[in-house]
Amino acid sequence: MAKNLIIVESPAKTRTLKKFLGRDWAVEASVGHIRDLPKKDMGLGPGFEPKYAVLAAKKDVVKRLKEAAKKAEHIYLAPDPDREGEAIAWHIAEVLGKDAGEFHRVTFNEITKSAVTKALANPTTIDLNRVDAQQARRVVDRLMGFKLSPLLWDKLKRGLSAGRVQSVALKMVCERQAEIDAFVPEEYWNLGGRFAPLRTTTPPEFQAKLHQILGKKAKVENEEQATKIEKELLAGKFRVAAIERKESKQRPSPPFITSRLQQEAARKFGYSVKRTMGLAQGLYEGRVIGDRGQLGLITYMRTDSTRIAAEAIDGVRETIAKTYGKDKLPEKPNAYSSKKGAQDAHEAIRPTYFDLPPEEAAPYLEADELRLYRLIWERFLASQMLPAIFDVTHADIANGDYALRASGKVMKSPGFLAVYQEAK
């Protein structure tokens, strides 16, 4: 009989965890939430106190968890490492009929043997502050939904629902559209010319744009002014007044956070947010990779932090050195600051195994999974590489009261661009 029981959210995770854990461990899944607010009276009591009930579809799951808990000496609750997961852990503890302090709460940012072993060796207790935060969100969801949805049914269409986030976002969109509708357009003109050498074919033709008028930034407000400038330029003589050459660096983007991953997957592959997160969830929970069995391929995919674990820094630098050469590595690891207000509870989204490049994982992943895995892999490697270096040239071409400027750049060293380029 297994002495220890570990309960996770997803059945897919159970297969990965069973690969790491021995006979002393039983692994069960709650399959997401097991309780929620019933619809009667909004599921709220006096003072908006939540009244929870076991979901009808989860009664068999709860029965199975109770039976497994009776046989175990120690129970480890391991739902996802976010507020929603913390609440699920609390609901499981409540349903199993024990005090929350009797359970071991464990979280891991990646489903690898080292991460799981470390988490199990350092269990904590359920964070009731995070549980309260999730409950507050759920209560507001219910208040907004039950109060606003009937208004939508009356005014727009029956069956629509109003949400805590969507309702506020819709208001912001409407306000922004009102600003757009109220905008008064201002006419402006861009002028430029194409230049070529008189007697040779090199350098090739290039384009210069009107840059200054009488030493000030060019501003052409109407067709009459544009036509006047055009005539004066054609009647005058062009000469190269100044040439400036300098070196510029393009630094790599930080590793992915959730929103950036969603944006880049949409730009490069046309994936919806739902599609991207579904693929990422599968890569996080694990896929069977040949003889290596079930492996979690990326870290937790819901994060707003660009923080990277020290061991991951060591792993990616070693991989870059082997694959692209030590000369592609900066002297010190690149560091990135998270946006203001980031929770920083989890690492950035990155690969978990640096000996599993996309080409080796390819035979075991579906096409869309492989695309997303490759995207995460390349972005993370690029984030720890040297900047791209360009030689930039600015040429100022004078003609009477006017100055045109041509700019161009030539890559001197590709740096991280040899691995990854962000989509436009």
Secondary structure as a PSIPRED ss2 file (coil, helix, strand):
# PSIPRED VFORMAT (PSIPRED V4.0)

   1 M C   1.000  0.000  0.000
   2 A C   1.000  0.000  0.000
   3 K C   1.000  0.000  0.000
   4 N E   0.000  0.000  1.000
   5 L E   0.000  0.000  1.000
   6 I E   0.000  0.000  1.000
   7 I E   0.000  0.000  1.000
   8 V E   0.000  0.000  1.000
   9 E C   1.000  0.000  0.000
  10 S C   1.000  0.000  0.000
  11 P H   0.000  1.000  0.000
  12 A H   0.000  1.000  0.000
  13 K H   0.000  1.000  0.000
  14 T H   0.000  1.000  0.000
  15 R H   0.000  1.000  0.000
  16 T H   0.000  1.000  0.000
  17 L H   0.000  1.000  0.000
  18 K H   0.000  1.000  0.000
  19 K H   0.000  1.000  0.000
  20 F H   0.000  1.000  0.000
  21 L C   1.000  0.000  0.000
  22 G C   1.000  0.000  0.000
  23 R C   1.000  0.000  0.000
  24 D C   1.000  0.000  0.000
  25 W E   0.000  0.000  1.000
  26 A E   0.000  0.000  1.000
  27 V E   0.000  0.000  1.000
  28 E E   0.000  0.000  1.000
  29 A E   0.000  0.000  1.000
  30 S C   1.000  0.000  0.000
  31 V C   1.000  0.000  0.000
  32 G C   1.000  0.000  0.000
  33 H C   1.000  0.000  0.000
  34 I C   1.000  0.000  0.000
  35 R E   0.000  0.000  1.000
  36 D E   0.000  0.000  1.000
  37 L C   1.000  0.000  0.000
  38 P C   1.000  0.000  0.000
  39 K C   1.000  0.000  0.000
  40 K H   0.000  1.000  0.000
  41 D H   0.000  1.000  0.000
  42 M H   0.000  1.000  0.000
  43 G H   0.000  1.000  0.000
  44 L E   0.000  0.000  1.000
  45 G C   1.000  0.000  0.000
  46 P H   0.000  1.000  0.000
  47 G H   0.000  1.000  0.000
  48 F H   0.000  1.000  0.000
  49 E C   1.000  0.000  0.000
  50 P E   0.000  0.000  1.000
  51 K C   1.000  0.000  0.000
  52 Y C   1.000  0.000  0.000
  53 A E   0.000  0.000  1.000
  54 V E   0.000  0.000  1.000
  55 L C   1.000  0.000  0.000
  56 A H   0.000  1.000  0.000
  57 A H   0.000  1.000  0.000
  58 K H   0.000  1.000  0.000
  59 K H   0.000  1.000  0.000
  60 D H   0.000  1.000  0.000
  61 V H   0.000  1.000  0.000
  62 V H   0.000  1.000  0.000
  63 K H   0.000  1.000  0.000
  64 R H   0.000  1.000  0.000
  65 L H   0.000  1.000  0.000
  66 K H   0.000  1.000  0.000
  67 E H   0.000  1.000  0.000
  68 A H   0.000  1.000  0.000
  69 A H   0.000  1.000  0.000
  70 K H   0.000  1.000  0.000
  71 K H   0.000  1.000  0.000
  72 A C   1.000  0.000  0.000
  73 E C   1.000  0.000  0.000
  74 H E   0.000  0.000  1.000
  75 I E   0.000  0.000  1.000
  76 Y E   0.000  0.000  1.000
  77 L E   0.000  0.000  1.000
  78 A C   1.000  0.000  0.000
  79 P C   1.000  0.000  0.000
  80 D C   1.000  0.000  0.000
  81 P C   1.000  0.000  0.000
  82 D C   1.000  0.000  0.000
  83 R H   0.000  1.000  0.000
  84 E H   0.000  1.000  0.000
  85 G H   0.000  1.000  0.000
  86 E H   0.000  1.000  0.000
  87 A H   0.000  1.000  0.000
  88 I H   0.000  1.000  0.000
  89 A H   0.000  1.000  0.000
  90 W H   0.000  1.000  0.000
  91 H H   0.000  1.000  0.000
  92 I H   0.000  1.000  0.000
  93 A H   0.000  1.000  0.000
  94 E H   0.000  1.000  0.000
  95 V H   0.000  1.000  0.000
  96 L C   1.000  0.000  0.000
  97 G C   1.000  0.000  0.000
  98 K C   1.000  0.000  0.000
  99 D C   1.000  0.000  0.000
 100 A H   0.000  1.000  0.000
 101 G H   0.000  1.000  0.000
 102 E H   0.000  1.000  0.000
 103 F C   1.000  0.000  0.000
 104 H E   0.000  0.000  1.000
 105 R E   0.000  0.000  1.000
 106 V C   1.000  0.000  0.000
 107 T C   1.000  0.000  0.000
 108 F C   1.000  0.000  0.000
 109 N C   1.000  0.000  0.000
 110 E C   1.000  0.000  0.000
 111 I C   1.000  0.000  0.000
 112 T C   1.000  0.000  0.000
 113 K H   0.000  1.000  0.000
 114 S H   0.000  1.000  0.000
 115 A H   0.000  1.000  0.000
 116 V H   0.000  1.000  0.000
 117 T H   0.000  1.000  0.000
 118 K H   0.000  1.000  0.000
 119 A H   0.000  1.000  0.000
 120 L H   0.000  1.000  0.000
 121 A H   0.000  1.000  0.000
 122 N C   1.000  0.000  0.000
 123 P C   1.000  0.000  0.000
 124 T E   0.000  0.000  1.000
 125 T C   1.000  0.000  0.000
 126 I C   1.000  0.000  0.000
 127 D C   1.000  0.000  0.000
 128 L H   0.000  1.000  0.000
 129 N H   0.000  1.000  0.000
 130 R H   0.000  1.000  0.000
 131 V H   0.000  1.000  0.000
 132 D H   0.000  1.000  0.000
 133 A H   0.000  1.000  0.000
 134 Q H   0.000  1.000  0.000
 135 Q H   0.000  1.000  0.000
 136 A H   0.000  1.000  0.000
 137 R H   0.000  1.000  0.000
 138 R H   0.000  1.000  0.000
 139 V H   0.000  1.000  0.000
 140 V H   0.000  1.000  0.000
 141 D H   0.000  1.000  0.000
 142 R H   0.000  1.000  0.000
 143 L H   0.000  1.000  0.000
 144 M H   0.000  1.000  0.000
 145 G H   0.000  1.000  0.000
 146 F H   0.000  1.000  0.000
 147 K H   0.000  1.000  0.000
 148 L H   0.000  1.000  0.000
 149 S H   0.000  1.000  0.000
 150 P H   0.000  1.000  0.000
 151 L H   0.000  1.000  0.000
 152 L H   0.000  1.000  0.000
 153 W H   0.000  1.000  0.000
 154 D H   0.000  1.000  0.000
 155 K H   0.000  1.000  0.000
 156 L C   1.000  0.000  0.000
 157 K C   1.000  0.000  0.000
 158 R C   1.000  0.000  0.000
 159 G C   1.000  0.000  0.000
 160 L C   1.000  0.000  0.000
 161 S C   1.000  0.000  0.000
 162 A C   1.000  0.000  0.000
 163 G C   1.000  0.000  0.000
 164 R H   0.000  1.000  0.000
 165 V H   0.000  1.000  0.000
 166 Q H   0.000  1.000  0.000
 167 S H   0.000  1.000  0.000
 168 V H   0.000  1.000  0.000
 169 A H   0.000  1.000  0.000
 170 L H   0.000  1.000  0.000
 171 K H   0.000  1.000  0.000
 172 M H   0.000  1.000  0.000
 173 V H   0.000  1.000  0.000
 174 C H   0.000  1.000  0.000
 175 E H   0.000  1.000  0.000
 176 R H   0.000  1.000  0.000
 177 Q H   0.000  1.000  0.000
 178 A H   0.000  1.000  0.000
 179 E H   0.000  1.000  0.000
 180 I H   0.000  1.000  0.000
 181 D H   0.000  1.000  0.000
 182 A H   0.000  1.000  0.000
 183 F C   1.000  0.000  0.000
 184 V C   1.000  0.000  0.000
 185 P C   1.000  0.000  0.000
 186 E C   1.000  0.000  0.000
 187 E C   1.000  0.000  0.000
 188 Y C   1.000  0.000  0.000
 189 W E   0.000  0.000  1.000
 190 N C   1.000  0.000  0.000
 191 L C   1.000  0.000  0.000
 192 G E   0.000  0.000  1.000
 193 G E   0.000  0.000  1.000
 194 R E   0.000  0.000  1.000
 195 F E   0.000  0.000  1.000
 196 A C   1.000  0.000  0.000
 197 P C   1.000  0.000  0.000
 198 L C   1.000  0.000  0.000
 199 R C   1.000  0.000  0.000
 200 T C   1.000  0.000  0.000
 201 T C   1.000  0.000  0.000
 202 T C   1.000  0.000  0.000
 203 P C   1.000  0.000  0.000
 204 P C   1.000  0.000  0.000
 205 E C   1.000  0.000  0.000
 206 F E   0.000  0.000  1.000
 207 Q E   0.000  0.000  1.000
 208 A E   0.000  0.000  1.000
 209 K E   0.000  0.000  1.000
 210 L E   0.000  0.000  1.000
 211 H E   0.000  0.000  1.000
 212 Q E   0.000  0.000  1.000
 213 I E   0.000  0.000  1.000
 214 L C   1.000  0.000  0.000
 215 G C   1.000  0.000  0.000
 216 K E   0.000  0.000  1.000
 217 K E   0.000  0.000  1.000
 218 A C   1.000  0.000  0.000
 219 K C   1.000  0.000  0.000
 220 V E   0.000  0.000  1.000
 221 E C   1.000  0.000  0.000
 222 N C   1.000  0.000  0.000
 223 E H   0.000  1.000  0.000
 224 E H   0.000  1.000  0.000
 225 Q H   0.000  1.000  0.000
 226 A H   0.000  1.000  0.000
 227 T H   0.000  1.000  0.000
 228 K H   0.000  1.000  0.000
 229 I H   0.000  1.000  0.000
 230 E H   0.000  1.000  0.000
 231 K H   0.000  1.000  0.000
 232 E H   0.000  1.000  0.000
 233 L H   0.000  1.000  0.000
 234 L H   0.000  1.000  0.000
 235 A H   0.000  1.000  0.000
 236 G C   1.000  0.000  0.000
 237 K C   1.000  0.000  0.000
 238 F C   1.000  0.000  0.000
 239 R E   0.000  0.000  1.000
 240 V E   0.000  0.000  1.000
 241 A E   0.000  0.000  1.000
 242 A E   0.000  0.000  1.000
 243 I E   0.000  0.000  1.000
 244 E E   0.000  0.000  1.000
 245 R E   0.000  0.000  1.000
 246 K E   0.000  0.000  1.000
 247 E E   0.000  0.000  1.000
 248 S E   0.000  0.000  1.000
 249 K E   0.000  0.000  1.000
 250 Q E   0.000  0.000  1.000
 251 R C   1.000  0.000  0.000
 252 P C   1.000  0.000  0.000
 253 S C   1.000  0.000  0.000
 254 P C   1.000  0.000  0.000
 255 P C   1.000  0.000  0.000
 256 F E   0.000  0.000  1.000
 257 I C   1.000  0.000  0.000
 258 T H   0.000  1.000  0.000
 259 S H   0.000  1.000  0.000
 260 R H   0.000  1.000  0.000
 261 L H   0.000  1.000  0.000
 262 Q H   0.000  1.000  0.000
 263 Q H   0.000  1.000  0.000
 264 E H   0.000  1.000  0.000
 265 A H   0.000  1.000  0.000
 266 A H   0.000  1.000  0.000
 267 R H   0.000  1.000  0.000
 268 K H   0.000  1.000  0.000
 269 F H   0.000  1.000  0.000
 270 G C   1.000  0.000  0.000
 271 Y C   1.000  0.000  0.000
 272 S C   1.000  0.000  0.000
 273 V H   0.000  1.000  0.000
 274 K H   0.000  1.000  0.000
 275 R H   0.000  1.000  0.000
 276 T H   0.000  1.000  0.000
 277 M H   0.000  1.000  0.000
 278 G H   0.000  1.000  0.000
 279 L H   0.000  1.000  0.000
 280 A H   0.000  1.000  0.000
 281 Q H   0.000  1.000  0.000
 282 G H   0.000  1.000  0.000
 283 L H   0.000  1.000  0.000
 284 Y H   0.000  1.000  0.000
 285 E H   0.000  1.000  0.000
 286 G C   1.000  0.000  0.000
 287 R E   0.000  0.000  1.000
 288 V E   0.000  0.000  1.000
 289 I C   1.000  0.000  0.000
 290 G H   0.000  1.000  0.000
 291 D H   0.000  1.000  0.000
 292 R H   0.000  1.000  0.000
 293 G C   1.000  0.000  0.000
 294 Q E   0.000  0.000  1.000
 295 L E   0.000  0.000  1.000
 296 G C   1.000  0.000  0.000
 297 L C   1.000  0.000  0.000
 298 I E   0.000  0.000  1.000
 299 T C   1.000  0.000  0.000
 300 Y C   1.000  0.000  0.000
 301 M C   1.000  0.000  0.000
 302 R C   1.000  0.000  0.000
 303 T C   1.000  0.000  0.000
 304 D C   1.000  0.000  0.000
 305 S C   1.000  0.000  0.000
 306 T C   1.000  0.000  0.000
 307 R C   1.000  0.000  0.000
 308 I C   1.000  0.000  0.000
 309 A C   1.000  0.000  0.000
 310 A H   0.000  1.000  0.000
 311 E H   0.000  1.000  0.000
 312 A H   0.000  1.000  0.000
 313 I H   0.000  1.000  0.000
 314 D H   0.000  1.000  0.000
 315 G H   0.000  1.000  0.000
 316 V H   0.000  1.000  0.000
 317 R H   0.000  1.000  0.000
 318 E H   0.000  1.000  0.000
 319 T H   0.000  1.000  0.000
 320 I H   0.000  1.000  0.000
 321 A H   0.000  1.000  0.000
 322 K H   0.000  1.000  0.000
 323 T H   0.000  1.000  0.000
 324 Y H   0.000  1.000  0.000
 325 G C   1.000  0.000  0.000
 326 K H   0.000  1.000  0.000
 327 D H   0.000  1.000  0.000
 328 K H   0.000  1.000  0.000
 329 L C   1.000  0.000  0.000
 330 P C   1.000  0.000  0.000
 331 E C   1.000  0.000  0.000
 332 K C   1.000  0.000  0.000
 333 P C   1.000  0.000  0.000
 334 N C   1.000  0.000  0.000
 335 A C   1.000  0.000  0.000
 336 Y C   1.000  0.000  0.000
 337 S C   1.000  0.000  0.000
 338 S C   1.000  0.000  0.000
 339 K C   1.000  0.000  0.000
 340 K C   1.000  0.000  0.000
 341 G C   1.000  0.000  0.000
 342 A C   1.000  0.000  0.000
 343 Q C   1.000  0.000  0.000
 344 D C   1.000  0.000  0.000
 345 A C   1.000  0.000  0.000
 346 H C   1.000  0.000  0.000
 347 E C   1.000  0.000  0.000
 348 A C   1.000  0.000  0.000
 349 I E   0.000  0.000  1.000
 350 R C   1.000  0.000  0.000
 351 P E   0.000  0.000  1.000
 352 T C   1.000  0.000  0.000
 353 Y C   1.000  0.000  0.000
 354 F C   1.000  0.000  0.000
 355 D C   1.000  0.000  0.000
 356 L C   1.000  0.000  0.000
 357 P C   1.000  0.000  0.000
 358 P H   0.000  1.000  0.000
 359 E H   0.000  1.000  0.000
 360 E H   0.000  1.000  0.000
 361 A H   0.000  1.000  0.000
 362 A H   0.000  1.000  0.000
 363 P H   0.000  1.000  0.000
 364 Y H   0.000  1.000  0.000
 365 L C   1.000  0.000  0.000
 366 E C   1.000  0.000  0.000
 367 A H   0.000  1.000  0.000
 368 D H   0.000  1.000  0.000
 369 E H   0.000  1.000  0.000
 370 L H   0.000  1.000  0.000
 371 R H   0.000  1.000  0.000
 372 L H   0.000  1.000  0.000
 373 Y H   0.000  1.000  0.000
 374 R H   0.000  1.000  0.000
 375 L H   0.000  1.000  0.000
 376 I H   0.000  1.000  0.000
 377 W H   0.000  1.000  0.000
 378 E H   0.000  1.000  0.000
 379 R H   0.000  1.000  0.000
 380 F H   0.000  1.000  0.000
 381 L H   0.000  1.000  0.000
 382 A H   0.000  1.000  0.000
 383 S H   0.000  1.000  0.000
 384 Q C   1.000  0.000  0.000
 385 M C   1.000  0.000  0.000
 386 L C   1.000  0.000  0.000
 387 P C   1.000  0.000  0.000
 388 A E   0.000  0.000  1.000
 389 I E   0.000  0.000  1.000
 390 F E   0.000  0.000  1.000
 391 D E   0.000  0.000  1.000
 392 V E   0.000  0.000  1.000
 393 T E   0.000  0.000  1.000
 394 H E   0.000  0.000  1.000
 395 A E   0.000  0.000  1.000
 396 D E   0.000  0.000  1.000
 397 I E   0.000  0.000  1.000
 398 A E   0.000  0.000  1.000
 399 N E   0.000  0.000  1.000
 400 G C   1.000  0.000  0.000
 401 D C   1.000  0.000  0.000
 402 Y E   0.000  0.000  1.000
 403 A E   0.000  0.000  1.000
 404 L E   0.000  0.000  1.000
 405 R E   0.000  0.000  1.000
 406 A E   0.000  0.000  1.000
 407 S E   0.000  0.000  1.000
 408 G E   0.000  0.000  1.000
 409 K E   0.000  0.000  1.000
 410 V E   0.000  0.000  1.000
 411 M E   0.000  0.000  1.000
 412 K E   0.000  0.000  1.000
 413 S E   0.000  0.000  1.000
 414 P C   1.000  0.000  0.000
 415 G H   0.000  1.000  0.000
 416 F H   0.000  1.000  0.000
 417 L H   0.000  1.000  0.000
 418 A H   0.000  1.000  0.000
 419 V C   1.000  0.000  0.000
 420 Y C   1.000  0.000  0.000
 421 Q C   1.000  0.000  0.000
 422 E C   1.000  0.000  0.000
 423 A C   1.000  0.000  0.000
 424 K C   1.000  0.000  0.000
